[in-house]
Amino acid sequence: DPTARLLEEARRRDPGGDYRSGVGEALPFPDASFDLVVSYLSLIDIEPYQAAIAEMARVLSPGGALLVANLTSLTTAAAEGGWERDASGEARYFKLDRYLEPRASWERWRGIAVRNHHRPLSAYLQAFLAQGLQLTCFDEPAPREDSAKARKYRRAPWYLVLEWRKPAAAGTP
């Protein structure tokens, strides 16, 4: 992670963990180092996302899995805060605009400013496919609990989850 505050918090919560500062587009690991690579809400924060996807594929062992959770491109294409509300404040529908136009905006969360990037889903999928990865699972999970927040996320999905596989080397099971 390139964010010092997030690394500090991870170390505080799990002092025995191995946490390193770095960027997704230049991973400090040898080729084929991992059987499993996980990208959790990171691609939206990386401007050279194709380079980050190429790095994930590079460090993934043949036959290995790459799990990706990202905000949906529908979410990042939200227009003017997303929800159109009626006079009583009730959410009527979720507004989208400029879906096919890549762009970036600053988002603030718990005192941390992060530049988020909107890209159409096709841009991400084409970048994974260009690395020779095979899509084995795609989902837009709905919240399980019943709350006002969960009902909102059932109306307009917030996350998507993908599992990609790196083909095994020829002659290996």
N, C-alpha and C positions, 0 to 999 in steps of 0.2 A: 504494500500500500504506500502511496506517496504522501499520505496525510499524517503528519506527526501526532496530532491529537488522537486519531483513531488507533495508531500503533500503541501509544501510551495507554489507552483504555484497554486494549486487548491484553497487554502485558500485565496491567493491574488485575484484570479478571482471571487471567490464566498465566501466572508467572513462569510456568514450565513450558509454555508454548514457544515455538520458533517463529518470530515475527520479523520481517525484513522490510526496509524501506526500498521502494523501487517502483518502476512503471511497467504496465502491462505490455507495452510495445517493445520492451527490451528486457526480457526475463533473464535473471542471472543463473541459469541452469543449463546443463548440457542437453543435447538432443536426446529425445526418448527417455527422459528421466522419470516420468510418472505414468502409472497405469490409470490414474484418475486426475483430471484437472477440473476445477470448479471456478466459474465466473459468476459471482453474485452481485448484481446491480453495479457492475463496473463498466460495461461497454458504453453506457450512456455518458460516462464521465471521460472517455478517452477520445480525443480528437482523431488521431490516426488509428481508427478502429480496425482497419484492414491489417495493419501491422500487428496489433494486439492479437487478432484472430490467428494470424500466421505464426506468432510466437506460441500461442496455446497449442496449435497443431504441432509445432516443432518439438516442444518438450513432452508431448504425449507419445507414449510407447505404441507401436503397432498393436492393434487389438484393444487399445485403451478407450476409455469413455471420457468425453468432455460434457459436463453438465453446465448449462447456462440458464440463469434466471435474470431477466431484464424487464424493465418497464415496457409495456406494450407500446408500439408506435402510435396507437390511438391515443394513449395517455399523453405522450410527449407532443402530440399535435394539437393538444387542447387549445381552444381559442378563448382568450379573455377569462382565464380561471376555470374553464371547463363547463361548469353547470349553468344552464339558463334557469333562472328561478322566477316563479310567479310572484304576484303582489304579496302573498303571505310568507314568502321565503322558501316555499316547497320547490325542490329540484324537479324541473319539468323534463329536461333532456340534456345530454352532454354534447357540447359544441366542439367541432373540429374545424381546423382551417389549415390550408397549405400543407396537407399531408405529404405530398410528394417532394416538398422543398426541404432539403436538409438545412438545419439552423441550430444555433446554440443560444442558451440563456443562463444567467446566473441564478442558482437556487441556494437558499439558505436553510440550514437545518442544524439545530442545537449549537448555534454559534460558529458553524463551519460553512464557508461559502464554496460551492462547487459549480463548475461550468458543466451543465447538462447539454447533451446533443440530441436533437431529434433527427431521426432518419427513418425512411419508410422501411417496413419489414423486409422488403425485397433486397435492400442494400445489405442488410446483415446476412440474409440467407445466401446471397450470391458470394459474399466474402467467405463464408464457411465452405460452400461447395467448391470454390476456387482452390481450397486447400486439400481437396480430395476426401473430405469428411462425408460420412453418410448419416443422414438424419434418421434416428430410430424411434424418437418419441417427441411429440409436440403437445403442449397443453396450455390452457389459459385457466388456471385453477380458480375456482370460486371460493369465497370464504365459507367456512363450515358453521361458524356461530351465527346467532340471530341477534343482530344489533343494528342500530341506525347506520353505523359506518359499514357494516357488512352488507346491508341491503344496497347501499350506494355502490359498492364494488361489484355486486352481482349485476347491476344495471350496465356498468361500463367496466370491463375487465381492466385491472391495473397491471398485472404481471403476466409474463409468458415464461414457460419453462421448456427447454429443448435438451434432448440428449443426442449427442453426435458420437459416432464411432470412427476411429482411425482404422482403416482396413489392415488386417494382419498381413505380415510379410508372406509372400508366396511360399508354400510348402510348410507353413506353421498352422497348428489347429486354431 
